[in-house]
Amino acid sequence: MHFLKYRTKEYRNLGEGSLLIKSSQLIFVTTTFNGIQNFVYQQLVTMNEVLNAIYKRRAVRKYTAEVVKETELEIILDAGRMAPSAMNKQGWMFHVANDPELIAVLSASILHDGKFAMLKEGLKEAIDSLLHPKGFSLKDAMNFFRGQDPIFHGAPLVIFLSCPKNNTWSALDLGMCAQNMMLAAYSIGLASCPIGLATFIEKTSHYEKLHVKKDHEIRLAIIFGHAAEEPILHERKKDNVVFIK
Ligand SMILES: Cc1cc2nc3c(=O)[nH]c(=O)nc-3n(C[C@H](O)[C@H](O)[C@H](O)COP(=O)(O)O)c2cc1C
């Protein structure tokens, strides 16, 4: 295990990972975090609640039946509303589904009505890698009808996010809003997963239930609930920084 110590008084760039920190405490730099060989500022991450949430949030695809309370839902929505938005447009809309039966119906419709559109748009590969590491097979489809849910993963809360169409910034705004919501959820003990496949809701007969504004479109959904699994951390690529000279 690689181990370094830094004593810092001010903002300082620690180099690897270009992390800016402000602390008068010892910062332990380690290469191991959840078994992944990576430089992660473990001590800082543990100490700092924001960093802790950023590092520990995972896409969770297995949930208990425990419902998300109204107060928790309000915290998640408010965190989304606190996101920055270009020209402060705050163009996002939240479409909330928290009835398990309705979620199951929406899920089945997306799987059924959306599959041709998914294939047509060349998303089969994406579906395979997102949902099933070994590919989406007939067995998976059978499992779905046996009660497993490959779209919303049995989560008790689904929030669809819509934003204005044909606007350069609105999808970026929505992404920031979504991440705020997932980090807020993590901070209050809830798990989440972004669901791009949920956009195929517009191919289904249930789309009107969402009351999406005429000039808006669904760009993402996020599922929330109590985790029934602890997904592993996927290693992050590190060869993605260019220093402009
Ligand atoms: C825009 C977007 C769409 C996604 N769509 C799906 C999806 O439809 N189904 C799913 O199970 N996961 C989906 N994911 C979750 C990613 O697969 C997951 O975030 C990624 O594998 C990294 O894992 P982590 O979030 O645990 O770090 C999506 C993530 C993003 C950002």
PDBQT file of the ligand as one rigid body, heavy atoms in Angstrom, charges set to zero:
ROOT
HETATM    1  C1  LIG A 301     -27.103   9.220 -18.021  1.00  0.00    +0.000 C 
HETATM    2  C2  LIG A 301     -27.065   7.870 -17.324  1.00  0.00    +0.000 A 
HETATM    3  C3  LIG A 301     -27.955   6.881 -17.695  1.00  0.00    +0.000 A 
HETATM    4  C4  LIG A 301     -27.935   5.654 -17.035  1.00  0.00    +0.000 A 
HETATM    5  N1  LIG A 301     -28.879   4.728 -17.365  1.00  0.00    +0.000 NA
HETATM    6  C5  LIG A 301     -28.962   3.580 -16.666  1.00  0.00    +0.000 A 
HETATM    7  C6  LIG A 301     -30.025   2.661 -16.918  1.00  0.00    +0.000 A 
HETATM    8  O1  LIG A 301     -30.891   2.871 -17.773  1.00  0.00    +0.000 OA
HETATM    9  N2  LIG A 301     -30.075   1.529 -16.178  1.00  0.00    +0.000 N 
HETATM   10  C7  LIG A 301     -29.153   1.260 -15.192  1.00  0.00    +0.000 A 
HETATM   11  O2  LIG A 301     -29.272   0.228 -14.551  1.00  0.00    +0.000 OA
HETATM   12  N3  LIG A 301     -28.121   2.114 -14.936  1.00  0.00    +0.000 NA
HETATM   13  C8  LIG A 301     -27.999   3.271 -15.641  1.00  0.00    +0.000 A 
HETATM   14  N4  LIG A 301     -27.007   4.179 -15.355  1.00  0.00    +0.000 N 
HETATM   15  C9  LIG A 301     -26.054   3.902 -14.260  1.00  0.00    +0.000 C 
HETATM   16  C10 LIG A 301     -24.625   3.639 -14.778  1.00  0.00    +0.000 C 
HETATM   17  O3  LIG A 301     -24.573   2.360 -15.372  1.00  0.00    +0.000 OA
HETATM   18  C11 LIG A 301     -23.657   3.766 -13.580  1.00  0.00    +0.000 C 
HETATM   19  O4  LIG A 301     -23.728   5.057 -13.066  1.00  0.00    +0.000 OA
HETATM   20  C12 LIG A 301     -22.237   3.445 -13.992  1.00  0.00    +0.000 C 
HETATM   21  O5  LIG A 301     -22.099   2.085 -14.308  1.00  0.00    +0.000 OA
HETATM   22  C13 LIG A 301     -21.196   3.796 -12.922  1.00  0.00    +0.000 C 
HETATM   23  O6  LIG A 301     -21.484   3.134 -11.719  1.00  0.00    +0.000 OA
HETATM   24  P1  LIG A 301     -21.625   3.966 -10.342  1.00  0.00    +0.000 P 
HETATM   25  O7  LIG A 301     -22.744   4.969 -10.552  1.00  0.00    +0.000 OA
HETATM   26  O8  LIG A 301     -21.930   2.953  -9.289  1.00  0.00    +0.000 OA
HETATM   27  O9  LIG A 301     -20.323   4.653 -10.083  1.00  0.00    +0.000 OA
HETATM   28  C14 LIG A 301     -26.977   5.406 -16.015  1.00  0.00    +0.000 A 
HETATM   29  C15 LIG A 301     -26.088   6.409 -15.663  1.00  0.00    +0.000 A 
HETATM   30  C16 LIG A 301     -26.120   7.624 -16.291  1.00  0.00    +0.000 A 
HETATM   31  C17 LIG A 301     -25.172   8.713 -15.844  1.00  0.00    +0.000 C 
ENDROOT
TORSDOF 0
